Amino acid sequence: MLARLKKATKAMDLSNEEKQALDAIISNKDNPAHTNILNSYVHNQFHNPDPYSVKNAYDNLKVFLKKVHET
């Protein structure tokens, strides 16, 4: 999954700053927007993120999600 996400980000029209920010999210397993943590939000009934973490995850992914929606 992470390899596909990295490949998708390379194909998108992102600035260098946006690419670096997204790479930092993908690389940091403790980031609230990391794919494993997002998966846990949805599929683990015992994982109850606080509102700040959810907002932070969205803020980190906002640019990427908008680009995905545009394509």
All heavy atoms as TSV, in Angstrom:
chain	resi	resn	atom	element	x	y	z
A	1	MET	N	N	0.824	-1.193	0.000
A	1	MET	CA	C	0.000	0.000	0.000
A	1	MET	C	C	0.868	1.256	0.000
A	1	MET	O	O	0.598	2.173	-0.745
A	1	MET	CB	C	-0.912	-0.037	1.222
A	1	MET	CG	C	-1.631	1.243	1.490
A	1	MET	SD	S	-3.265	1.193	0.785
A	1	MET	CE	C	-3.912	2.708	1.375
A	2	LEU	N	N	1.872	1.287	0.845
A	2	LEU	CA	C	2.729	2.471	0.905
A	2	LEU	C	C	3.474	2.693	-0.398
A	2	LEU	O	O	3.639	3.832	-0.836
A	2	LEU	CB	C	3.706	2.371	2.071
A	2	LEU	CG	C	3.094	2.470	3.460
A	2	LEU	CD1	C	4.162	2.269	4.526
A	2	LEU	CD2	C	2.390	3.782	3.661
A	3	ALA	N	N	3.899	1.621	-1.042
A	3	ALA	CA	C	4.603	1.751	-2.320
A	3	ALA	C	C	3.677	2.347	-3.372
A	3	ALA	O	O	4.082	3.212	-4.155
A	3	ALA	CB	C	5.127	0.397	-2.771
A	4	ARG	N	N	2.422	1.904	-3.387
A	4	ARG	CA	C	1.462	2.460	-4.346
A	4	ARG	C	C	1.175	3.922	-4.050
A	4	ARG	O	O	1.021	4.727	-4.956
A	4	ARG	CB	C	0.161	1.658	-4.335
A	4	ARG	CG	C	0.300	0.313	-5.025
A	4	ARG	CD	C	-1.026	-0.352	-5.176
A	4	ARG	NE	N	-1.402	-0.899	-3.872
A	4	ARG	CZ	C	-2.610	-1.275	-3.543
A	4	ARG	NH1	N	-3.591	-1.180	-4.384
A	4	ARG	NH2	N	-2.860	-1.770	-2.342
A	5	LEU	N	N	1.107	4.270	-2.782
A	5	LEU	CA	C	0.864	5.656	-2.404
A	5	LEU	C	C	2.026	6.541	-2.823
A	5	LEU	O	O	1.818	7.633	-3.359
A	5	LEU	CB	C	0.641	5.748	-0.891
A	5	LEU	CG	C	0.229	7.090	-0.322
A	5	LEU	CD1	C	-1.021	7.628	-0.992
A	5	LEU	CD2	C	0.029	6.996	1.172
A	6	LYS	N	N	3.246	6.075	-2.617
A	6	LYS	CA	C	4.414	6.848	-3.047
A	6	LYS	C	C	4.426	7.021	-4.560
A	6	LYS	O	O	4.731	8.088	-5.068
A	6	LYS	CB	C	5.703	6.185	-2.569
A	6	LYS	CG	C	5.962	6.365	-1.102
A	6	LYS	CD	C	7.295	5.784	-0.698
A	6	LYS	CE	C	7.536	6.024	0.782
A	6	LYS	NZ	N	8.854	5.586	1.205
A	7	LYS	N	N	4.079	5.959	-5.291
A	7	LYS	CA	C	4.041	6.027	-6.748
A	7	LYS	C	C	2.967	7.021	-7.205
A	7	LYS	O	O	3.186	7.805	-8.125
A	7	LYS	CB	C	3.766	4.643	-7.325
A	7	LYS	CG	C	3.809	4.581	-8.825
A	7	LYS	CD	C	3.587	3.167	-9.328
A	7	LYS	CE	C	3.577	3.123	-10.839
A	7	LYS	NZ	N	3.311	1.774	-11.346
A	8	ALA	N	N	1.826	7.010	-6.554
A	8	ALA	CA	C	0.739	7.928	-6.917
A	8	ALA	C	C	1.137	9.376	-6.667
A	8	ALA	O	O	0.810	10.257	-7.461
A	8	ALA	CB	C	-0.522	7.581	-6.129
A	9	THR	N	N	1.847	9.623	-5.589
A	9	THR	CA	C	2.235	11.000	-5.286
A	9	THR	C	C	3.238	11.530	-6.303
A	9	THR	O	O	3.241	12.711	-6.615
A	9	THR	CB	C	2.824	11.138	-3.871
A	9	THR	OG1	O	3.960	10.306	-3.751
A	9	THR	CG2	C	1.808	10.791	-2.821
A	10	LYS	N	N	4.075	10.649	-6.841
A	10	LYS	CA	C	5.038	11.074	-7.860
A	10	LYS	C	C	4.331	11.468	-9.148
A	10	LYS	O	O	4.789	12.337	-9.873
A	10	LYS	CB	C	6.065	9.975	-8.125
A	10	LYS	CG	C	7.035	9.791	-6.986
A	10	LYS	CD	C	8.027	8.690	-7.269
A	10	LYS	CE	C	8.939	8.499	-6.066
A	10	LYS	NZ	N	9.874	7.409	-6.250
A	11	ALA	N	N	3.216	10.822	-9.456
A	11	ALA	CA	C	2.480	11.097	-10.684
A	11	ALA	C	C	1.622	12.363	-10.579
A	11	ALA	O	O	1.201	12.894	-11.592
A	11	ALA	CB	C	1.595	9.906	-11.029
A	12	MET	N	N	1.377	12.839	-9.380
A	12	MET	CA	C	0.534	14.022	-9.188
A	12	MET	C	C	1.323	15.297	-9.388
A	12	MET	O	O	2.539	15.324	-9.262
A	12	MET	CB	C	-0.075	14.018	-7.785
A	12	MET	CG	C	-0.983	12.887	-7.529
A	12	MET	SD	S	-1.569	12.965	-5.856
A	12	MET	CE	C	-3.279	12.712	-6.134
A	13	ASP	N	N	0.599	16.349	-9.687
A	13	ASP	CA	C	1.203	17.665	-9.863
A	13	ASP	C	C	1.307	18.356	-8.503
A	13	ASP	O	O	0.493	19.205	-8.161
A	13	ASP	CB	C	0.358	18.495	-10.835
A	13	ASP	CG	C	0.975	19.834	-11.134
A	13	ASP	OD1	O	2.219	19.945	-11.081
A	13	ASP	OD2	O	0.224	20.783	-11.416
A	14	LEU	N	N	2.303	17.946	-7.721
A	14	LEU	CA	C	2.521	18.509	-6.391
A	14	LEU	C	C	3.814	19.314	-6.394
A	14	LEU	O	O	4.770	18.959	-7.081
A	14	LEU	CB	C	2.633	17.395	-5.346
A	14	LEU	CG	C	1.425	16.494	-5.133
A	14	LEU	CD1	C	1.788	15.337	-4.228
A	14	LEU	CD2	C	0.264	17.269	-4.560
A	15	SER	N	N	3.833	20.361	-5.603
A	15	SER	CA	C	5.065	21.129	-5.456
A	15	SER	C	C	6.066	20.302	-4.653
A	15	SER	O	O	5.700	19.315	-4.002
A	15	SER	CB	C	4.786	22.451	-4.746
A	15	SER	OG	O	4.460	22.220	-3.392
A	16	ASN	N	N	7.320	20.703	-4.686
A	16	ASN	CA	C	8.339	19.991	-3.903
A	16	ASN	C	C	8.005	20.009	-2.429
A	16	ASN	O	O	8.198	19.011	-1.723
A	16	ASN	CB	C	9.723	20.595	-4.143
A	16	ASN	CG	C	10.289	20.187	-5.485
A	16	ASN	OD1	O	9.884	19.179	-6.051
A	16	ASN	ND2	N	11.218	20.970	-5.993
A	17	GLU	N	N	7.493	21.122	-1.942
A	17	GLU	CA	C	7.125	21.241	-0.529
A	17	GLU	C	C	5.993	20.271	-0.185
A	17	GLU	O	O	6.020	19.603	0.855
A	17	GLU	CB	C	6.692	22.676	-0.228
A	17	GLU	CG	C	6.393	22.938	1.230
A	17	GLU	CD	C	6.020	24.385	1.466
A	17	GLU	OE1	O	6.921	25.248	1.425
A	17	GLU	OE2	O	4.826	24.642	1.689
A	18	GLU	N	N	5.001	20.178	-1.069
A	18	GLU	CA	C	3.887	19.255	-0.836
A	18	GLU	C	C	4.362	17.799	-0.872
A	18	GLU	O	O	3.927	16.988	-0.060
A	18	GLU	CB	C	2.795	19.473	-1.883
A	18	GLU	CG	C	2.081	20.804	-1.752
A	18	GLU	CD	C	1.219	21.148	-2.948
A	18	GLU	OE1	O	1.451	20.603	-4.047
A	18	GLU	OE2	O	0.313	21.975	-2.779
A	19	LYS	N	N	5.263	17.486	-1.808
A	19	LYS	CA	C	5.808	16.126	-1.890
A	19	LYS	C	C	6.592	15.769	-0.633
A	19	LYS	O	O	6.489	14.663	-0.116
A	19	LYS	CB	C	6.697	15.988	-3.116
A	19	LYS	CG	C	5.930	15.929	-4.415
A	19	LYS	CD	C	6.869	15.827	-5.596
A	19	LYS	CE	C	6.089	15.875	-6.899
A	19	LYS	NZ	N	6.959	15.852	-8.077
A	20	GLN	N	N	7.378	16.721	-0.133
A	20	GLN	CA	C	8.157	16.473	1.082
A	20	GLN	C	C	7.245	16.263	2.283
A	20	GLN	O	O	7.479	15.382	3.113
A	20	GLN	CB	C	9.119	17.622	1.344
A	20	GLN	CG	C	10.278	17.670	0.378
A	20	GLN	CD	C	11.156	18.888	0.584
A	20	GLN	OE1	O	10.786	19.823	1.280
A	20	GLN	NE2	N	12.326	18.870	-0.033
A	21	ALA	N	N	6.189	17.067	2.373
A	21	ALA	CA	C	5.249	16.931	3.488
A	21	ALA	C	C	4.546	15.578	3.441
A	21	ALA	O	O	4.411	14.899	4.465
A	21	ALA	CB	C	4.232	18.063	3.449
A	22	LEU	N	N	4.132	15.180	2.251
A	22	LEU	CA	C	3.462	13.895	2.104
A	22	LEU	C	C	4.406	12.735	2.380
A	22	LEU	O	O	4.029	11.749	3.025
A	22	LEU	CB	C	2.870	13.782	0.699
A	22	LEU	CG	C	1.746	12.806	0.498
A	22	LEU	CD1	C	0.644	12.989	1.530
A	22	LEU	CD2	C	1.188	12.923	-0.887
A	23	ASP	N	N	5.635	12.846	1.947
A	23	ASP	CA	C	6.623	11.812	2.220
A	23	ASP	C	C	6.883	11.688	3.720
A	23	ASP	O	O	7.054	10.584	4.241
A	23	ASP	CB	C	7.926	12.095	1.472
A	23	ASP	CG	C	8.867	10.914	1.508
A	23	ASP	OD1	O	8.399	9.774	1.301
A	23	ASP	OD2	O	10.064	11.123	1.752
A	24	ALA	N	N	6.877	12.828	4.416
A	24	ALA	CA	C	7.062	12.805	5.875
A	24	ALA	C	C	5.913	12.066	6.554
A	24	ALA	O	O	6.124	11.321	7.515
A	24	ALA	CB	C	7.181	14.226	6.410
A	25	ILE	N	N	4.703	12.246	6.051
A	25	ILE	CA	C	3.537	11.546	6.609
A	25	ILE	C	C	3.670	10.047	6.370
A	25	ILE	O	O	3.464	9.227	7.267
A	25	ILE	CB	C	2.233	12.066	5.974
A	25	ILE	CG1	C	1.976	13.508	6.403
A	25	ILE	CG2	C	1.051	11.182	6.341
A	25	ILE	CD1	C	0.882	14.190	5.613
A	26	ILE	N	N	4.017	9.683	5.141
A	26	ILE	CA	C	4.120	8.270	4.777
A	26	ILE	C	C	5.218	7.578	5.574
A	26	ILE	O	O	5.084	6.427	5.973
A	26	ILE	CB	C	4.378	8.136	3.261
A	26	ILE	CG1	C	3.159	8.618	2.480
A	26	ILE	CG2	C	4.718	6.705	2.885
A	26	ILE	CD1	C	3.404	8.778	0.995
A	27	SER	N	N	6.305	8.282	5.825
A	27	SER	CA	C	7.465	7.693	6.489
A	27	SER	C	C	7.326	7.597	8.004
A	27	SER	O	O	7.966	6.762	8.629
A	27	SER	CB	C	8.716	8.513	6.169
A	27	SER	OG	O	8.915	8.560	4.774
A	28	ASN	N	N	6.511	8.440	8.608
A	28	ASN	CA	C	6.397	8.497	10.064
A	28	ASN	C	C	5.203	7.671	10.534
A	28	ASN	O	O	4.056	8.094	10.418
A	28	ASN	CB	C	6.256	9.950	10.521
A	28	ASN	CG	C	6.177	10.086	12.017
A	28	ASN	OD1	O	6.176	9.108	12.748
A	28	ASN	ND2	N	6.107	11.316	12.481
A	29	LYS	N	N	5.468	6.515	11.092
A	29	LYS	CA	C	4.391	5.622	11.523
A	29	LYS	C	C	3.597	6.158	12.707
A	29	LYS	O	O	2.536	5.637	13.022
A	29	LYS	CB	C	4.953	4.244	11.844
A	29	LYS	CG	C	5.465	3.535	10.624
A	29	LYS	CD	C	5.928	2.135	10.938
A	29	LYS	CE	C	6.412	1.486	9.655
A	29	LYS	NZ	N	6.815	0.116	9.856
A	30	ASP	N	N	4.087	7.204	13.358
A	30	ASP	CA	C	3.369	7.801	14.481
A	30	ASP	C	C	2.489	8.972	14.062
A	30	ASP	O	O	1.745	9.518	14.877
A	30	ASP	CB	C	4.359	8.281	15.548
A	30	ASP	CG	C	5.107	7.122	16.176
A	30	ASP	OD1	O	4.507	6.037	16.332
A	30	ASP	OD2	O	6.294	7.296	16.504
A	31	ASN	N	N	2.552	9.354	12.793
A	31	ASN	CA	C	1.752	10.473	12.299
A	31	ASN	C	C	0.282	10.054	12.247
A	31	ASN	O	O	-0.033	8.964	11.781
A	31	ASN	CB	C	2.237	10.874	10.898
A	31	ASN	CG	C	1.606	12.152	10.419
A	31	ASN	OD1	O	0.396	12.265	10.336
A	31	ASN	ND2	N	2.441	13.119	10.116
A	32	PRO	N	N	-0.627	10.910	12.722
A	32	PRO	CA	C	-2.057	10.552	12.721
A	32	PRO	C	C	-2.618	10.288	11.329
A	32	PRO	O	O	-3.664	9.668	11.191
A	32	PRO	CB	C	-2.746	11.772	13.340
A	32	PRO	CG	C	-1.691	12.546	14.000
A	32	PRO	CD	C	-0.388	12.201	13.352
A	33	ALA	N	N	-1.920	10.747	10.283
A	33	ALA	CA	C	-2.389	10.525	8.919
A	33	ALA	C	C	-1.716	9.340	8.241
A	33	ALA	O	O	-1.954	9.084	7.066
A	33	ALA	CB	C	-2.161	11.788	8.094
A	34	HIS	N	N	-0.888	8.598	8.967
A	34	HIS	CA	C	-0.229	7.420	8.397
A	34	HIS	C	C	-1.296	6.381	8.063
A	34	HIS	O	O	-2.291	6.231	8.775
A	34	HIS	CB	C	0.783	6.847	9.390
A	34	HIS	CG	C	1.645	5.784	8.816
A	34	HIS	ND1	N	1.287	4.461	8.847
A	34	HIS	CD2	C	2.828	5.856	8.154
A	34	HIS	CE1	C	2.220	3.749	8.257
A	34	HIS	NE2	N	3.174	4.570	7.824
A	35	THR	N	N	-1.088	5.637	6.989
A	35	THR	CA	C	-2.105	4.688	6.526
A	35	THR	C	C	-2.477	3.643	7.578
A	35	THR	O	O	-3.648	3.280	7.684
A	35	THR	CB	C	-1.647	3.983	5.236
A	35	THR	OG1	O	-0.377	3.368	5.459
A	35	THR	CG2	C	-1.549	4.949	4.087
A	36	ASN	N	N	-1.530	3.177	8.356
A	36	ASN	CA	C	-1.843	2.184	9.387
A	36	ASN	C	C	-2.750	2.760	10.468
A	36	ASN	O	O	-3.652	2.080	10.968
A	36	ASN	CB	C	-0.566	1.651	10.029
A	36	ASN	CG	C	0.245	0.794	9.088
A	36	ASN	OD1	O	-0.244	0.356	8.053
A	36	ASN	ND2	N	1.499	0.578	9.428
A	37	ILE	N	N	-2.513	3.997	10.831
A	37	ILE	CA	C	-3.343	4.626	11.867
A	37	ILE	C	C	-4.733	4.939	11.322
A	37	ILE	O	O	-5.742	4.718	12.000
A	37	ILE	CB	C	-2.652	5.879	12.442
A	37	ILE	CG1	C	-1.385	5.448	13.185
A	37	ILE	CG2	C	-3.589	6.659	13.350
A	37	ILE	CD1	C	-0.563	6.564	13.758
A	38	LEU	N	N	-4.809	5.429	10.068
A	38	LEU	CA	C	-6.124	5.668	9.463
A	38	LEU	C	C	-6.920	4.368	9.367
A	38	LEU	O	O	-8.122	4.349	9.629
A	38	LEU	CB	C	-5.966	6.292	8.073
A	38	LEU	CG	C	-5.424	7.714	8.039
A	38	LEU	CD1	C	-5.202	8.154	6.601
A	38	LEU	CD2	C	-6.337	8.675	8.759
A	39	ASN	N	N	-6.242	3.289	9.013
A	39	ASN	CA	C	-6.893	1.987	8.954
A	39	ASN	C	C	-7.410	1.589	10.342
A	39	ASN	O	O	-8.520	1.062	10.476
A	39	ASN	CB	C	-5.912	0.936	8.431
A	39	ASN	CG	C	-6.559	-0.416	8.287
A	39	ASN	OD1	O	-7.553	-0.556	7.591
A	39	ASN	ND2	N	-6.001	-1.407	8.952
A	40	SER	N	N	-6.637	1.862	11.350
A	40	SER	CA	C	-7.039	1.537	12.715
A	40	SER	C	C	-8.255	2.359	13.151
A	40	SER	O	O	-9.127	1.848	13.853
A	40	SER	CB	C	-5.875	1.764	13.666
A	40	SER	OG	O	-6.195	1.348	14.955
A	41	TYR	N	N	-8.324	3.622	12.729
A	41	TYR	CA	C	-9.498	4.453	13.043
A	41	TYR	C	C	-10.777	3.768	12.570
A	41	TYR	O	O	-11.796	3.779	13.240
A	41	TYR	CB	C	-9.428	5.807	12.332
A	41	TYR	CG	C	-8.428	6.810	12.840
A	41	TYR	CD1	C	-8.164	7.956	12.115
A	41	TYR	CD2	C	-7.748	6.646	14.042
A	41	TYR	CE1	C	-7.254	8.906	12.549
A	41	TYR	CE2	C	-6.839	7.584	14.484
A	41	TYR	CZ	C	-6.594	8.718	13.730
A	41	TYR	OH	O	-5.705	9.651	14.158
A	42	VAL	N	N	-10.711	3.169	11.387
A	42	VAL	CA	C	-11.894	2.594	10.761
A	42	VAL	C	C	-12.179	1.173	11.237
A	42	VAL	O	O	-13.326	0.823	11.490
A	42	VAL	CB	C	-11.741	2.614	9.220
A	42	VAL	CG1	C	-12.909	1.917	8.540
A	42	VAL	CG2	C	-11.597	4.042	8.724
A	43	HIS	N	N	-11.150	0.357	11.366
A	43	HIS	CA	C	-11.360	-1.069	11.571
A	43	HIS	C	C	-11.110	-1.587	12.982
A	43	HIS	O	O	-11.350	-2.763	13.228
A	43	HIS	CB	C	-10.479	-1.856	10.594
A	43	HIS	CG	C	-10.819	-1.586	9.160
A	43	HIS	ND1	N	-11.977	-2.039	8.574
A	43	HIS	CD2	C	-10.158	-0.882	8.205
A	43	HIS	CE1	C	-12.016	-1.640	7.322
A	43	HIS	NE2	N	-10.932	-0.933	7.071
A	44	ASN	N	N	-10.627	-0.768	13.884
A	44	ASN	CA	C	-10.340	-1.223	15.243
A	44	ASN	C	C	-11.312	-0.540	16.198
A	44	ASN	O	O	-11.209	0.652	16.457
A	44	ASN	CB	C	-8.898	-0.901	15.621
A	44	ASN	CG	C	-8.526	-1.423	16.987
A	44	ASN	OD1	O	-9.380	-1.809	17.781
A	44	ASN	ND2	N	-7.233	-1.414	17.277
A	45	GLN	N	N	-12.234	-1.310	16.731
A	45	GLN	CA	C	-13.255	-0.738	17.612
A	45	GLN	C	C	-12.674	-0.173	18.909
A	45	GLN	O	O	-13.314	0.626	19.586
A	45	GLN	CB	C	-14.317	-1.777	17.930
A	45	GLN	CG	C	-13.825	-2.946	18.761
A	45	GLN	CD	C	-14.927	-3.952	19.021
A	45	GLN	OE1	O	-16.093	-3.693	18.747
A	45	GLN	NE2	N	-14.561	-5.106	19.553
A	46	PHE	N	N	-11.460	-0.567	19.245
A	46	PHE	CA	C	-10.843	-0.092	20.479
A	46	PHE	C	C	-9.950	1.124	20.261
A	46	PHE	O	O	-9.397	1.671	21.208
A	46	PHE	CB	C	-10.043	-1.223	21.135
A	46	PHE	CG	C	-10.897	-2.412	21.453
A	46	PHE	CD1	C	-10.770	-3.582	20.722
A	46	PHE	CD2	C	-11.858	-2.347	22.447
A	46	PHE	CE1	C	-11.563	-4.677	20.996
A	46	PHE	CE2	C	-12.660	-3.440	22.736
A	46	PHE	CZ	C	-12.516	-4.608	22.002
A	47	HIS	N	N	-9.781	1.519	19.023
A	47	HIS	CA	C	-8.974	2.712	18.715
A	47	HIS	C	C	-9.915	3.907	18.656
A	47	HIS	O	O	-10.725	4.036	17.746
A	47	HIS	CB	C	-8.259	2.540	17.374
A	47	HIS	CG	C	-7.258	3.610	17.119
A	47	HIS	ND1	N	-5.925	3.345	17.040
A	47	HIS	CD2	C	-7.379	4.948	16.946
A	47	HIS	CE1	C	-5.268	4.464	16.823
A	47	HIS	NE2	N	-6.140	5.447	16.765
A	48	ASN	N	N	-9.826	4.757	19.649
A	48	ASN	CA	C	-10.685	5.934	19.729
A	48	ASN	C	C	-9.830	7.197	19.676
A	48	ASN	O	O	-9.379	7.691	20.710
A	48	ASN	CB	C	-11.505	5.919	21.026
A	48	ASN	CG	C	-12.452	4.750	21.075
A	48	ASN	OD1	O	-13.169	4.494	20.123
A	48	ASN	ND2	N	-12.444	4.022	22.174
A	49	PRO	N	N	-9.612	7.719	18.473
A	49	PRO	CA	C	-8.762	8.906	18.369
A	49	PRO	C	C	-9.449	10.129	18.959
A	49	PRO	O	O	-10.669	10.259	18.919
A	49	PRO	CB	C	-8.572	9.067	16.864
A	49	PRO	CG	C	-9.789	8.447	16.269
A	49	PRO	CD	C	-10.151	7.305	17.178
A	50	ASP	N	N	-8.636	11.002	19.509
A	50	ASP	CA	C	-9.201	12.249	20.017
A	50	ASP	C	C	-9.459	13.181	18.831
A	50	ASP	O	O	-8.865	13.033	17.764
A	50	ASP	CB	C	-8.252	12.889	21.031
A	50	ASP	CG	C	-6.922	13.239	20.421
A	50	ASP	OD1	O	-6.121	12.305	20.188
A	50	ASP	OD2	O	-6.686	14.428	20.166
A	51	PRO	N	N	-10.364	14.135	18.986
A	51	PRO	CA	C	-10.701	15.045	17.876
A	51	PRO	C	C	-9.488	15.787	17.316
A	51	PRO	O	O	-9.407	16.024	16.109
A	51	PRO	CB	C	-11.701	16.012	18.503
A	51	PRO	CG	C	-12.293	15.266	19.644
A	51	PRO	CD	C	-11.198	14.375	20.153
A	52	TYR	N	N	-8.543	16.130	18.164
A	52	TYR	CA	C	-7.350	16.832	17.694
A	52	TYR	C	C	-6.572	15.966	16.696
A	52	TYR	O	O	-6.104	16.457	15.671
A	52	TYR	CB	C	-6.452	17.223	18.873
A	52	TYR	CG	C	-5.138	17.817	18.433
A	52	TYR	CD1	C	-5.069	19.142	18.008
A	52	TYR	CD2	C	-3.985	17.051	18.409
A	52	TYR	CE1	C	-3.868	19.687	17.570
A	52	TYR	CE2	C	-2.780	17.576	17.980
A	52	TYR	CZ	C	-2.732	18.906	17.569
A	52	TYR	OH	O	-1.544	19.427	17.125
A	53	SER	N	N	-6.437	14.679	16.978
A	53	SER	CA	C	-5.706	13.780	16.085
A	53	SER	C	C	-6.388	13.645	14.729
A	53	SER	O	O	-5.733	13.627	13.690
A	53	SER	CB	C	-5.565	12.395	16.711
A	53	SER	OG	O	-4.754	12.453	17.848
A	54	VAL	N	N	-7.716	13.551	14.742
A	54	VAL	CA	C	-8.453	13.437	13.490
A	54	VAL	C	C	-8.304	14.714	12.673
A	54	VAL	O	O	-8.060	14.675	11.461
A	54	VAL	CB	C	-9.939	13.120	13.755
A	54	VAL	CG1	C	-10.736	13.114	12.462
A	54	VAL	CG2	C	-10.076	11.778	14.467
A	55	LYS	N	N	-8.416	15.866	13.325
A	55	LYS	CA	C	-8.260	17.144	12.624
A	55	LYS	C	C	-6.834	17.282	12.094
A	55	LYS	O	O	-6.629	17.718	10.958
A	55	LYS	CB	C	-8.590	18.316	13.544
A	55	LYS	CG	C	-8.493	19.665	12.846
A	55	LYS	CD	C	-8.785	20.808	13.793
A	55	LYS	CE	C	-8.711	22.161	13.143
A	55	LYS	NZ	N	-7.677	22.393	12.185
A	56	ASN	N	N	-5.866	16.886	12.878
A	56	ASN	CA	C	-4.474	16.960	12.457
A	56	ASN	C	C	-4.228	16.051	11.251
A	56	ASN	O	O	-3.530	16.436	10.307
A	56	ASN	CB	C	-3.557	16.575	13.612
A	56	ASN	CG	C	-2.115	16.826	13.309
A	56	ASN	OD1	O	-1.761	17.701	12.532
A	56	ASN	ND2	N	-1.246	16.051	13.931
A	57	ALA	N	N	-4.802	14.862	11.260
A	57	ALA	CA	C	-4.651	13.943	10.131
A	57	ALA	C	C	-5.233	14.565	8.866
A	57	ALA	O	O	-4.624	14.527	7.796
A	57	ALA	CB	C	-5.332	12.615	10.434
A	58	TYR	N	N	-6.413	15.160	8.984
A	58	TYR	CA	C	-7.021	15.800	7.810
A	58	TYR	C	C	-6.175	16.977	7.336
A	58	TYR	O	O	-5.943	17.135	6.133
A	58	TYR	CB	C	-8.447	16.264	8.100
A	58	TYR	CG	C	-9.001	17.043	6.928
A	58	TYR	CD1	C	-9.388	16.371	5.774
A	58	TYR	CD2	C	-9.080	18.432	6.953
A	58	TYR	CE1	C	-9.860	17.071	4.681
A	58	TYR	CE2	C	-9.545	19.130	5.859
A	58	TYR	CZ	C	-9.936	18.451	4.724
A	58	TYR	OH	O	-10.380	19.158	3.642
A	59	ASP	N	N	-5.725	17.789	8.253
A	59	ASP	CA	C	-4.898	18.938	7.871
A	59	ASP	C	C	-3.640	18.491	7.134
A	59	ASP	O	O	-3.215	19.129	6.171
A	59	ASP	CB	C	-4.515	19.772	9.094
A	59	ASP	CG	C	-5.687	20.545	9.674
A	59	ASP	OD1	O	-6.721	20.692	8.986
A	59	ASP	OD2	O	-5.573	20.992	10.835
A	60	ASN	N	N	-3.053	17.386	7.567
A	60	ASN	CA	C	-1.858	16.862	6.914
A	60	ASN	C	C	-2.143	16.318	5.518
A	60	ASN	O	O	-1.295	16.399	4.634
A	60	ASN	CB	C	-1.221	15.754	7.757
A	60	ASN	CG	C	-0.550	16.280	8.995
A	60	ASN	OD1	O	-0.081	17.403	9.032
A	60	ASN	ND2	N	-0.512	15.454	10.028
A	61	LEU	N	N	-3.314	15.779	5.316
A	61	LEU	CA	C	-3.648	15.142	4.041
A	61	LEU	C	C	-4.489	16.002	3.102
A	61	LEU	O	O	-4.773	15.601	1.977
A	61	LEU	CB	C	-4.405	13.837	4.298
A	61	LEU	CG	C	-3.591	12.707	4.887
A	61	LEU	CD1	C	-4.490	11.534	5.236
A	61	LEU	CD2	C	-2.522	12.269	3.905
A	62	LYS	N	N	-4.891	17.174	3.543
A	62	LYS	CA	C	-5.834	17.997	2.786
A	62	LYS	C	C	-5.395	18.232	1.340
A	62	LYS	O	O	-6.174	18.031	0.408
A	62	LYS	CB	C	-6.034	19.336	3.498
A	62	LYS	CG	C	-7.094	20.185	2.878
A	62	LYS	CD	C	-7.357	21.515	3.580
A	62	LYS	CE	C	-6.701	21.725	4.879
A	62	LYS	NZ	N	-7.031	22.974	5.546
A	63	VAL	N	N	-4.162	18.654	1.135
A	63	VAL	CA	C	-3.677	18.939	-0.217
A	63	VAL	C	C	-3.726	17.679	-1.073
A	63	VAL	O	O	-4.192	17.698	-2.215
A	63	VAL	CB	C	-2.246	19.513	-0.173
A	63	VAL	CG1	C	-1.656	19.621	-1.560
A	63	VAL	CG2	C	-2.247	20.870	0.504
A	64	PHE	N	N	-3.256	16.564	-0.522
A	64	PHE	CA	C	-3.253	15.303	-1.251
A	64	PHE	C	C	-4.672	14.878	-1.616
A	64	PHE	O	O	-4.941	14.484	-2.754
A	64	PHE	CB	C	-2.567	14.220	-0.422
A	64	PHE	CG	C	-2.598	12.863	-1.048
A	64	PHE	CD1	C	-1.820	12.582	-2.154
A	64	PHE	CD2	C	-3.404	11.869	-0.536
A	64	PHE	CE1	C	-1.840	11.330	-2.741
A	64	PHE	CE2	C	-3.432	10.617	-1.110
A	64	PHE	CZ	C	-2.651	10.346	-2.215
A	65	LEU	N	N	-5.605	14.960	-0.672
A	65	LEU	CA	C	-6.973	14.543	-0.931
A	65	LEU	C	C	-7.633	15.418	-1.994
A	65	LEU	O	O	-8.401	14.918	-2.836
A	65	LEU	CB	C	-7.789	14.564	0.362
A	65	LEU	CG	C	-7.365	13.547	1.419
A	65	LEU	CD1	C	-8.134	13.784	2.718
A	65	LEU	CD2	C	-7.575	12.132	0.922
A	66	LYS	N	N	-7.348	16.711	-1.983
A	66	LYS	CA	C	-7.897	17.596	-3.017
A	66	LYS	C	C	-7.361	17.238	-4.389
A	66	LYS	O	O	-8.076	17.240	-5.376
A	66	LYS	CB	C	-7.600	19.058	-2.678
A	66	LYS	CG	C	-8.451	19.584	-1.553
A	66	LYS	CD	C	-8.178	21.043	-1.276
A	66	LYS	CE	C	-9.083	21.548	-0.174
A	66	LYS	NZ	N	-8.869	22.965	0.112
A	67	LYS	N	N	-6.060	16.910	-4.459
A	67	LYS	CA	C	-5.456	16.506	-5.742
A	67	LYS	C	C	-6.062	15.204	-6.237
A	67	LYS	O	O	-6.328	15.043	-7.424
A	67	LYS	CB	C	-3.944	16.362	-5.608
A	67	LYS	CG	C	-3.231	17.639	-5.288
A	67	LYS	CD	C	-3.044	18.501	-6.494
A	67	LYS	CE	C	-2.218	19.716	-6.111
A	67	LYS	NZ	N	-1.976	20.591	-7.217
A	68	VAL	N	N	-6.307	14.278	-5.334
A	68	VAL	CA	C	-6.914	13.002	-5.713
A	68	VAL	C	C	-8.315	13.258	-6.267
A	68	VAL	O	O	-8.720	12.676	-7.281
A	68	VAL	CB	C	-6.978	12.028	-4.516
A	68	VAL	CG1	C	-7.880	10.840	-4.809
A	68	VAL	CG2	C	-5.578	11.572	-4.141
A	69	HIS	N	N	-9.057	14.130	-5.628
A	69	HIS	CA	C	-10.422	14.419	-6.048
A	69	HIS	C	C	-10.445	15.113	-7.422
A	69	HIS	O	O	-11.350	14.890	-8.215
A	69	HIS	CB	C	-11.110	15.285	-5.002
A	69	HIS	CG	C	-12.566	15.499	-5.230
A	69	HIS	ND1	N	-13.298	14.853	-6.197
A	69	HIS	CD2	C	-13.458	16.311	-4.614
A	69	HIS	CE1	C	-14.553	15.267	-6.166
A	69	HIS	NE2	N	-14.670	16.139	-5.228
A	70	GLU	N	N	-9.440	15.925	-7.704
A	70	GLU	CA	C	-9.364	16.644	-8.984
A	70	GLU	C	C	-9.100	15.698	-10.148
A	70	GLU	O	O	-9.498	15.967	-11.267
A	70	GLU	CB	C	-8.271	17.700	-8.944
A	70	GLU	CG	C	-8.581	18.865	-8.055
A	70	GLU	CD	C	-7.412	19.808	-7.890
A	70	GLU	OE1	O	-6.341	19.571	-8.491
A	70	GLU	OE2	O	-7.550	20.799	-7.154
A	71	THR	N	N	-8.375	14.606	-9.894
A	71	THR	CA	C	-7.989	13.711	-10.995
A	71	THR	C	C	-9.012	12.656	-11.273
A	71	THR	O	O	-9.947	12.454	-10.620
A	71	THR	CB	C	-6.630	13.025	-10.712
A	71	THR	OG1	O	-6.721	12.305	-9.494
A	71	THR	CG2	C	-5.527	14.028	-10.661
